[in-house]
Amino acid sequence: MKANDTTDALTGTVKGPGERPHEFLFITADNRRARIGEFVYYTARDGADERRIIGNITERRLVRNLPDTFLSDPETPPAVVSSLIGLDGEGCELYEITVETVGYFHSGLGDFVNPRIPPQPGDPVFLASSQTLSDCLSPRHAGETGSAHVGSLLTREAGEVPVVLSIKDVVSTHLAILASTGAGKSYTAGVLVEELMMPYNRAAVLVVDPHGEYDTLRSIEDDPRFHSERDGYRPEVKIFTHERVHVRFSSLTEADIKYLLPEGTSDKMLHFLSQAFRQLTATRQNELWGYHDLRDEVKAQKYEGDSRGESSNASSIEGLLWRLDSRFDKPNSIFSDSEHIPLADLFRPGRCTVLQLSDIEQNEQQVVVATLLRRVNKARMMSVRGEAVPGSDNELRYPVFTLLEEAHRFAPAGQTVVSTNVLKQILSEGRKFGVGIGLITQRPGKLDQDVLSQCMTQVIMRIVNPIDQDTVAKSVEGAGRQLLQELPALTKGQAVISGVGVNTPVMCRVRERITKHGGETFDAPSEWARWHTKEEREHREQDSAILASPKPTKKVEKIRGFQI
């Protein structure tokens, strides 16, 4: 089928029902076009109307082939042998194709409707044209407000049938991008961010980036493809490196503080911490307070015992103070008495903010994310209800979307971390308040299943680990069973997209990014070889001379791509 073909091609004949109620079988000799993931249709009368009932090919089986003796000699093509005895070699193979019925597309609803009318044996089956599929597979058209053009249908030529997500549904009901390492999940996330920053979306996006892969998005600011001449729109990309990440101490919960304490903190110590925290929050409700205020409350509980033989709690208090100091009273701590990143700096329509956490400990990363999401959720709730004070940190007047890379860090399966419960709350309630979450992970088996199951749009790329495959099959409701069996065979940049963001599950070829991808794998042999070149040796000698100088004239941070 040629690009932009508008003709529906006859491809086979209905054989009968399949194993399941919504399946049917048809017979075809067309091996090239009857591929898994392809779309076909049959016609049926629904009352006074004739409907095109579209279905997705999920299985194929060879039911007639040339005899094995025709295939035994690799030097002689089977078609030559068959023609000598009067057989048409190209028509000898017959395939039984299993189709899962989707339904007819209702233009008024903008979605598929399954009338439950099965085809009759002998009915013709047509391969849906690219124009037909372009009109019905995606809920939006590329370039429309609320659209995200992420790629094209994998079974057709690149760009022939665009796959376009509905941003409204993705943001309101959340997103999961799942893939093995190197399959292209971060690349796909970059494509989605590009679409969100386009003039037809102008989204408020935050990317939590534990690896420093998303700073290449900065080129969006100067790329005219993201600008609007009509009203002067130019998107912003703001990068917060780890030095600029601060968490106001008074925004921590009691659970956050306990979570950050080292192992071995006794129940008695935690009791004294609880007493101090509750006393402080009760007396300083509308005031800022810091770590040393909490420390003073803890210390105030210390006593040495008296003449009546009361035992001392001094050792427990001293042990608790030591643990608190080791975590919170240290130079360059991310925890501050008064400083934090205002929500207005993190979220603004037309701005993508990248929060780089690469040099922050993992448990502190979890607390940063938990604190931030709590603040966002509270601000959106208060703003929607009209309770937010104008200009305060609790005012956030527009919906927001947060992408979490390495999501299994923030909601690990079988573990209790402070960020998990916050994510669960937002994933279940965020739709009402305009707080969208996107989860990106290479290990879906290590992600909390309650969290994963609440992401109603899924982009699933190559997954080879059996545990991860099983997790996806159990947690993802939108994708068909047979499509999920295709996951190990997908190559880089190919995905199964399912859920509310599309009208029906599709196999997609992700489009090329406009911005540079920041997560490329290093070519180690090339880097090693480059180290021995004459040019690199000369650079090393020059830099060694600069470093040996008593008064260096410049700070050397990077030498031709090699960190020093």
C-alpha positions as CSV (number, residue, x, y, z in Angstrom):
1,M,0.0,0.0,0.0
2,K,1.4,3.3,-1.0
3,A,1.8,6.3,1.3
4,N,-1.4,8.3,1.7
5,D,-3.4,5.6,-0.1
6,T,-7.2,6.1,0.3
7,T,-8.3,2.7,-1.1
8,D,-9.4,-0.1,1.2
9,A,-7.9,-3.3,-0.4
10,L,-9.7,-6.7,-0.4
11,T,-7.3,-9.1,1.3
12,G,-9.2,-12.3,2.4
13,T,-12.4,-14.1,3.3
14,V,-14.0,-14.8,6.7
15,K,-13.7,-18.4,7.9
16,G,-15.6,-18.2,11.1
17,P,-15.4,-17.2,14.8
18,G,-12.2,-17.4,16.8
19,E,-11.6,-18.9,20.2
20,R,-12.9,-15.8,22.1
21,P,-16.2,-14.1,21.5
22,H,-14.7,-10.9,20.1
23,E,-12.4,-12.7,17.6
24,F,-12.9,-14.0,14.1
25,L,-10.7,-15.9,11.6
26,F,-10.2,-15.2,7.9
27,I,-8.2,-16.9,5.2
28,T,-5.7,-15.0,2.9
29,A,-2.9,-15.6,0.5
30,D,-1.5,-12.2,1.2
31,N,1.5,-12.8,3.4
32,R,3.0,-9.3,3.1
33,R,0.1,-7.2,4.3
34,A,-1.6,-9.5,6.8
35,R,0.8,-8.8,9.6
36,I,0.3,-8.7,13.4
37,G,-0.7,-5.3,14.4
38,E,-2.3,-4.5,11.1
39,F,-5.9,-3.3,10.8
40,V,-8.7,-4.9,8.6
41,Y,-12.4,-4.6,8.5
42,Y,-15.6,-6.3,7.4
43,T,-19.0,-4.7,6.7
44,A,-22.2,-5.5,8.6
45,R,-25.6,-4.0,8.9
46,D,-26.4,-2.3,12.2
47,G,-30.1,-1.5,11.9
48,A,-30.5,0.7,8.9
49,D,-26.8,1.5,8.7
50,E,-24.0,-0.4,7.1
51,R,-20.9,-0.3,9.4
52,R,-17.2,-1.0,8.7
53,I,-16.2,-3.1,11.7
54,I,-12.5,-2.7,12.2
55,G,-10.3,-5.3,13.9
56,N,-6.6,-5.7,14.8
57,I,-4.6,-8.8,13.5
58,T,-3.3,-10.6,16.6
59,E,-2.3,-14.0,15.3
60,R,-1.4,-15.8,12.0
61,R,-1.0,-19.4,11.1
62,L,0.1,-21.1,7.9
63,V,-2.6,-23.6,6.9
64,R,-1.4,-24.6,3.5
65,N,2.1,-24.6,2.1
66,L,4.1,-26.1,-0.7
67,P,5.2,-29.7,0.0
68,D,8.4,-30.1,2.0
69,T,10.1,-31.7,-1.0
70,F,9.7,-28.5,-3.0
71,L,11.5,-26.6,-0.2
72,S,14.3,-29.1,0.4
73,D,16.7,-27.9,-2.3
74,P,18.0,-24.4,-1.4
75,E,19.5,-24.0,-4.9
76,T,16.1,-24.3,-6.6
77,P,13.4,-21.7,-5.8
78,P,10.1,-23.4,-4.8
79,A,8.2,-21.2,-7.3
80,V,10.2,-22.8,-10.2
81,V,9.3,-26.4,-9.1
82,S,5.7,-25.5,-8.6
83,S,5.4,-23.8,-12.0
84,L,6.8,-26.9,-13.7
85,I,3.8,-28.9,-12.5
86,G,1.3,-26.2,-13.3
87,L,0.9,-24.6,-9.8
88,D,1.1,-20.9,-9.2
89,G,3.8,-20.7,-6.6
90,E,2.7,-17.4,-5.1
91,G,-0.8,-18.7,-4.4
92,C,0.1,-22.0,-2.8
93,E,0.5,-20.6,0.7
94,L,-2.7,-19.9,2.7
95,Y,-2.8,-18.2,6.1
96,E,-5.4,-18.3,8.8
97,I,-5.5,-14.9,10.4
98,T,-7.0,-14.1,13.9
99,V,-8.6,-10.7,14.3
100,E,-9.6,-9.1,17.5
101,T,-12.7,-6.9,16.8
102,V,-12.4,-3.2,17.8
103,G,-15.7,-1.9,16.4
104,Y,-16.8,0.9,14.0
105,F,-15.6,4.5,14.5
106,H,-18.4,6.8,15.6
107,S,-17.4,10.3,14.5
108,G,-19.8,12.0,16.9
109,L,-18.3,10.2,19.9
110,G,-14.8,10.3,18.5
111,D,-14.3,6.7,19.6
112,F,-15.0,3.1,18.6
113,V,-18.3,1.4,19.2
114,N,-18.5,-2.4,19.1
115,P,-22.0,-3.4,17.9
116,R,-21.4,-7.1,18.7
117,I,-22.3,-8.2,15.2
118,P,-20.0,-11.0,14.0
119,P,-19.1,-11.5,10.4
120,Q,-20.6,-14.3,8.4
121,P,-18.4,-17.1,6.8
122,G,-17.5,-16.0,3.3
123,D,-17.7,-12.3,4.0
124,P,-14.9,-10.3,2.4
125,V,-12.2,-8.8,4.6
126,F,-10.5,-5.5,3.6
127,L,-7.2,-4.1,4.6
128,A,-8.1,-0.6,6.0
129,S,-6.5,2.2,4.0
130,S,-4.0,4.6,5.5
131,Q,-6.6,7.4,5.2
132,T,-9.2,5.3,7.0
133,L,-6.8,4.6,9.9
134,S,-5.6,8.2,10.1
135,D,-9.2,9.2,10.6
136,C,-10.0,6.8,13.4
137,L,-7.0,5.4,15.4
138,S,-6.0,8.7,17.1
139,P,-8.3,11.0,19.0
140,R,-6.5,14.1,17.7
141,H,-4.9,15.2,14.5
142,A,-1.3,16.4,14.5
143,G,-1.0,20.1,15.2
144,E,-4.3,20.5,16.9
145,T,-4.7,21.9,20.4
146,G,-4.3,19.1,22.8
147,S,-2.4,16.8,20.4
148,A,0.9,15.0,20.7
149,H,2.2,13.5,17.5
150,V,4.5,10.8,18.8
151,G,5.0,8.7,15.7
152,S,3.3,6.6,13.1
153,L,1.7,3.2,12.7
154,L,4.5,0.5,12.6
155,T,2.8,-1.7,10.0
156,R,2.7,1.2,7.4
157,E,5.4,3.4,5.9
158,A,7.0,6.0,8.3
159,G,4.7,9.0,8.6
160,E,1.9,7.3,6.6
161,V,-0.6,6.9,9.5
162,P,0.2,9.4,12.3
163,V,-0.2,8.2,15.9
164,V,-1.4,11.2,17.9
165,L,-2.1,11.1,21.6
166,S,-4.8,13.2,23.4
167,I,-2.9,15.4,25.9
168,K,-6.0,16.0,27.9
169,D,-6.4,12.3,28.6
170,V,-2.7,11.7,29.1
171,V,-2.4,14.4,31.7
172,S,-5.7,13.8,33.5
173,T,-5.4,10.0,33.8
174,H,-1.6,9.7,33.9
175,L,1.0,8.0,31.7
176,A,3.5,5.1,32.0
177,I,6.5,4.7,29.6
178,L,7.9,1.2,30.1
179,A,11.0,-0.3,28.4
180,S,14.2,-2.3,28.9
181,T,17.5,-0.4,28.9
182,G,18.3,1.0,25.5
183,A,14.9,0.5,24.0
184,G,14.2,4.3,23.8
185,K,12.1,5.2,26.7
186,S,13.9,8.5,27.5
187,Y,14.0,9.3,23.8
188,T,10.2,8.8,23.7
189,A,9.8,11.0,26.8
190,G,11.8,13.7,25.0
191,V,9.4,13.5,22.0
192,L,6.4,13.9,24.3
193,V,8.0,16.9,26.0
194,E,8.6,18.5,22.6
195,E,5.0,18.1,21.8
196,L,3.9,19.6,25.2
197,M,6.1,22.6,24.5
198,M,4.6,23.3,21.0
199,P,2.5,26.4,20.5
200,Y,-0.6,24.3,20.3
201,N,-0.1,22.9,23.9
202,R,2.2,25.3,25.9
203,A,2.1,23.0,28.8
204,A,3.5,23.4,32.4
205,V,5.9,20.5,32.6
206,L,8.4,19.3,35.3
207,V,10.9,16.6,34.5
208,V,12.5,14.9,37.5
209,D,15.9,13.8,36.1
210,P,18.1,11.5,38.2
211,H,20.7,11.1,35.5
212,G,21.1,14.5,33.9
213,E,19.8,13.4,30.5
214,Y,17.3,16.1,29.8
215,D,19.4,19.3,29.7
216,T,19.5,19.0,25.9
217,L,15.9,20.2,25.8
218,R,17.3,23.7,26.3
219,S,17.6,24.0,22.5
220,I,13.8,24.2,22.4
221,E,14.1,27.9,23.4
222,D,15.9,28.9,20.2
223,D,14.2,26.6,17.7
224,P,11.7,28.4,15.5
225,R,9.6,25.3,15.2
226,F,8.5,25.8,18.8
227,H,7.7,29.6,18.3
228,S,4.5,31.3,17.4
229,E,4.7,34.4,15.2
230,R,1.0,35.1,15.8
231,D,1.4,36.0,19.5
232,G,5.2,35.8,20.1
233,Y,5.1,32.6,22.1
234,R,8.6,31.2,22.9
235,P,8.8,28.3,25.3
236,E,11.2,28.3,28.2
237,V,13.4,25.5,29.5
238,K,14.7,25.9,33.0
239,I,17.4,23.6,34.4
240,F,17.8,23.3,38.2
241,T,21.1,21.5,39.0
242,H,21.5,19.8,42.4
243,E,23.1,22.9,43.9
244,R,19.9,24.8,43.4
245,V,17.6,22.1,44.9
246,H,16.5,23.1,48.4
247,V,13.8,21.8,50.6
248,R,12.3,23.9,53.3
249,F,12.6,22.0,56.6
250,S,9.2,22.9,57.8
251,S,7.7,21.3,54.7
252,L,8.9,17.9,55.8
253,T,6.5,15.6,57.5
254,E,7.3,13.5,60.6
255,A,7.5,10.5,58.3
256,D,10.0,12.3,56.0
257,I,12.3,13.0,59.0
258,K,12.1,9.5,60.4
259,Y,12.7,8.0,56.9
260,L,16.0,10.0,56.6
261,L,17.4,8.9,59.9
262,P,20.0,6.1,59.7
263,E,19.2,2.4,60.4
264,G,19.4,1.5,64.1
265,T,17.3,4.4,65.3
266,S,15.4,2.9,68.2
267,D,11.7,3.0,68.8
268,K,12.4,5.1,72.0
269,M,14.3,7.7,69.9
270,L,11.5,7.8,67.4
271,H,9.0,8.4,70.2
272,F,10.9,11.4,71.4
273,L,11.2,12.7,67.9
274,S,7.4,12.4,67.5
275,Q,6.8,14.3,70.7
276,A,9.1,17.1,69.6
277,F,7.7,17.3,66.1
278,R,4.1,17.5,67.3
279,Q,4.9,20.1,70.0
280,L,6.7,22.2,67.4
281,T,4.0,22.0,64.7
282,A,1.3,22.7,67.3
283,T,2.9,25.9,68.6
284,R,4.3,27.2,65.2
285,Q,1.4,26.4,62.8
286,N,1.6,29.6,60.8
287,E,5.3,30.3,61.1
288,L,8.5,29.1,59.4
289,W,10.7,26.9,61.5
290,G,13.9,25.1,60.9
291,Y,16.0,22.1,61.9
292,H,17.5,23.8,65.0
293,D,14.0,24.6,66.3
294,L,13.2,20.9,66.1
295,R,16.5,20.0,67.7
296,D,15.7,22.3,70.6
297,E,12.4,20.6,71.2
298,V,14.1,17.2,71.2
299,K,16.8,18.5,73.6
300,A,14.1,19.9,76.0
301,Q,12.9,16.4,76.7
302,K,16.2,15.3,78.1
303,Y,16.4,14.6,81.8
304,E,18.9,12.7,84.0
305,G,16.5,11.1,86.5
306,D,15.9,12.1,90.2
307,S,16.2,10.9,93.7
308,R,13.1,8.7,93.3
309,G,15.0,6.4,91.1
310,E,13.6,7.5,87.7
311,S,15.7,6.2,84.9
312,S,17.5,8.7,82.7
313,N,16.6,9.2,79.0
314,A,19.8,11.2,78.4
315,S,21.4,8.5,76.3
316,S,18.4,8.1,74.0
317,I,18.1,11.9,73.5
318,E,21.9,12.2,72.8
319,G,21.7,9.3,70.3
320,L,18.8,10.9,68.6
321,L,20.5,14.3,68.4
322,W,23.6,12.7,66.9
323,R,21.5,11.0,64.3
324,L,19.6,14.2,63.5
325,D,22.8,16.2,63.2
326,S,24.5,13.7,61.0
327,R,21.6,14.1,58.5
328,F,20.5,17.7,58.7
329,D,23.3,19.7,60.3
330,K,25.9,19.5,57.6
331,P,27.4,21.9,55.0
332,N,25.7,22.0,51.6
333,S,22.6,20.3,52.9
334,I,19.5,20.4,50.6
335,F,17.4,21.2,53.7
336,S,17.0,24.8,54.5
337,D,15.3,26.8,57.3
338,S,13.6,29.2,54.8
339,E,14.7,28.5,51.2
340,H,13.0,26.3,48.7
341,I,12.1,26.5,45.0
342,P,8.8,28.3,44.6
343,L,6.1,26.4,42.7
344,A,5.8,29.4,40.3
345,D,9.5,28.8,39.3
346,L,8.9,25.1,38.7
347,F,5.6,25.3,36.9
348,R,4.4,27.8,34.3
349,P,2.5,27.3,31.1
350,G,5.0,27.2,28.2
351,R,7.9,26.2,30.5
352,C,9.7,22.9,30.9
353,T,11.6,22.7,34.1
354,V,14.3,20.0,34.5
355,L,15.1,19.1,38.1
356,Q,18.5,17.3,38.1
357,L,19.0,15.1,41.1
358,S,22.0,13.2,40.0
359,D,24.3,14.2,42.9
360,I,21.7,13.8,45.6
361,E,21.4,10.6,47.7
362,Q,18.6,8.3,46.7
363,N,16.7,8.6,49.9
364,E,17.0,12.3,49.8
365,Q,15.8,12.2,46.2
366,Q,12.7,10.4,47.4
367,V,12.0,13.0,50.1
368,V,12.6,15.8,47.5
369,V,10.0,14.3,45.2
370,A,7.5,13.5,48.0
371,T,7.7,17.1,49.4
372,L,7.4,18.6,46.0
373,L,4.4,16.5,45.0
374,R,2.7,17.2,48.3
375,R,3.1,21.0,47.7
376,V,1.9,20.8,44.1
377,N,-1.2,18.7,45.1
378,K,-2.1,21.0,48.0
379,A,-1.7,24.1,45.8
380,R,-3.9,22.7,43.1
381,M,-6.5,21.6,45.6
382,M,-6.6,25.0,47.2
383,S,-6.6,26.9,43.9
384,V,-9.4,24.8,42.4
385,R,-11.5,25.3,45.6
386,G,-10.7,29.0,45.6
387,E,-8.9,28.8,49.0
388,A,-5.4,29.9,47.8
389,V,-4.2,33.3,48.7
390,P,-3.2,35.2,45.5
391,G,0.5,35.4,45.1
392,S,1.2,32.8,47.8
393,D,3.1,29.5,47.3
394,N,-0.3,27.7,47.6
395,E,-1.6,29.4,44.4
396,L,-1.2,27.3,41.2
397,R,-4.0,28.3,38.8
398,Y,-3.2,25.9,36.0
399,P,-2.9,22.2,35.5
400,V,0.6,20.7,35.7
401,F,2.4,17.6,34.4
402,T,5.3,15.9,36.1
403,L,7.5,13.3,34.4
404,L,9.4,11.0,36.8
405,E,12.5,9.2,35.3
406,E,13.5,6.0,37.1
407,A,10.0,5.9,38.6
408,H,10.8,2.6,40.5
409,R,13.1,4.7,42.8
410,F,10.1,6.7,43.9
411,A,7.5,3.9,44.2
412,P,9.4,0.6,44.6
413,A,7.5,-2.6,44.8
414,G,7.5,-4.3,48.2
415,Q,9.2,-1.3,50.0
416,T,7.8,1.6,52.0
417,V,9.3,4.9,50.9
418,V,7.9,8.4,51.6
419,S,7.2,9.2,47.9
420,T,5.0,6.1,47.3
421,N,1.9,7.2,49.2
422,V,2.1,10.7,47.8
423,L,2.1,9.2,44.3
424,K,-0.8,6.9,45.0
425,Q,-2.8,9.8,46.3
426,I,-2.1,12.0,43.2
427,L,-2.7,9.1,40.8
428,S,-6.1,8.4,42.3
429,E,-7.2,12.0,43.0
430,G,-5.1,14.1,40.7
431,R,-7.6,14.1,37.9
432,K,-10.0,16.2,39.9
433,F,-7.4,18.9,40.5
434,G,-5.3,18.9,37.3
435,V,-2.1,17.2,38.6
436,G,-0.8,14.8,36.0
437,I,2.0,12.2,36.5
438,G,4.1,10.4,33.9
439,L,6.2,7.4,35.1
440,I,9.3,6.2,33.2
441,T,11.0,3.0,34.2
442,Q,13.2,0.3,32.8
443,R,12.0,-2.2,35.4
444,P,8.2,-2.3,35.7
445,G,8.6,-5.4,37.9
446,K,10.3,-3.2,40.5
447,L,7.6,-0.6,40.4
448,D,4.7,-0.6,42.9
449,Q,1.8,-2.3,41.1
450,D,-0.9,-0.1,42.5
451,V,1.0,2.9,41.1
452,L,1.5,1.4,37.7
453,S,-2.1,0.2,37.4
454,Q,-3.4,3.7,37.8
455,C,-1.6,5.1,34.7
456,M,-4.3,4.9,32.1
457,T,-2.1,5.5,29.0
458,Q,0.8,3.2,28.4
459,V,3.8,3.4,26.0
460,I,5.4,0.0,26.2
461,M,8.6,-0.7,24.4
462,R,10.9,-3.7,24.1
463,I,10.8,-5.7,27.4
464,V,12.7,-9.0,27.6
465,N,12.8,-9.7,31.3
466,P,10.0,-12.3,32.0
467,I,9.2,-10.7,35.4
468,D,8.8,-7.3,33.8
469,Q,6.7,-8.9,31.0
470,D,4.4,-10.6,33.6
471,T,4.1,-7.3,35.5
472,V,3.0,-5.4,32.4
473,A,0.5,-8.1,31.4
474,K,-1.1,-8.0,34.9
475,S,-1.1,-4.2,35.4
476,V,-1.8,-2.8,32.0
477,E,-5.5,-3.2,31.1
478,G,-5.6,-1.4,27.8
479,A,-3.2,-3.5,25.6
480,G,-4.4,-6.7,24.2
481,R,-2.8,-10.0,25.3
482,Q,-1.4,-10.7,21.8
483,L,0.1,-7.3,21.3
484,L,2.0,-7.7,24.6
485,Q,3.5,-10.9,23.3
486,E,5.2,-8.8,20.6
487,L,7.3,-6.8,23.2
488,P,10.5,-8.9,23.0
489,A,10.5,-8.6,19.2
490,L,10.2,-4.8,19.2
491,T,13.3,-2.9,18.2
492,K,14.6,0.4,19.4
493,G,12.1,3.2,18.9
494,Q,9.1,0.9,18.5
495,A,6.3,0.7,21.0
496,V,2.8,-0.6,21.8
497,I,0.7,2.4,22.8
498,S,-2.6,1.7,24.6
499,G,-5.1,3.2,27.0
500,V,-7.2,6.4,27.0
501,G,-4.7,8.5,25.1
502,V,-5.5,6.6,21.9
503,N,-8.7,5.2,20.5
504,T,-7.4,1.6,20.3
505,P,-4.0,-0.1,21.1
506,V,-1.5,0.5,18.2
507,M,2.0,-0.6,17.4
508,C,3.9,2.7,16.8
509,R,7.2,3.8,15.3
510,V,8.3,6.8,17.5
511,R,9.1,9.8,15.4
512,E,12.6,11.5,15.3
513,R,13.3,14.0,18.0
514,I,13.7,17.6,17.1
515,T,16.1,18.2,20.1
516,K,19.2,16.2,20.7
517,H,18.9,13.1,22.8
518,G,20.9,13.3,26.0
519,G,20.9,9.7,27.0
520,E,23.1,8.2,24.3
521,T,25.3,5.3,25.3
522,F,29.0,6.0,25.3
523,D,31.1,4.3,22.6
524,A,33.9,3.1,24.9
525,P,36.2,1.7,22.2
526,S,36.2,5.0,20.3
527,E,36.8,7.0,23.5
528,W,39.7,4.7,24.4
529,A,41.2,5.0,20.9
530,R,40.9,8.8,20.9
531,W,42.8,9.0,24.2
532,H,45.9,7.7,22.3
533,T,45.8,10.2,19.4
534,K,48.5,12.8,18.9
535,E,46.0,15.6,19.4
536,E,44.8,14.3,22.8
537,R,48.4,13.8,24.0
538,E,49.2,17.4,23.1
539,H,46.0,18.6,25.0
540,R,47.0,16.5,28.0
541,E,50.5,18.0,28.0
542,Q,49.1,21.5,27.8
543,D,46.6,21.0,30.6
544,S,49.2,19.3,32.8
545,A,51.4,22.4,32.4
546,I,48.4,24.7,33.3
547,L,47.6,22.6,36.4
548,A,51.3,22.6,37.5
549,S,51.5,26.4,37.2
550,P,51.5,28.2,40.7
551,K,49.0,30.7,39.4
552,P,46.7,29.0,36.9
553,T,45.1,31.4,34.5
554,K,41.9,29.5,34.1
555,K,39.9,26.7,35.8
556,V,40.1,23.6,33.7
557,E,36.9,21.6,34.0
558,K,36.8,19.5,30.9
559,I,39.4,18.5,28.3
560,R,38.0,17.6,24.9
561,G,35.1,15.7,26.4
562,F,37.2,13.9,29.2
563,Q,36.3,14.8,32.7
564,I,39.2,15.6,35.1
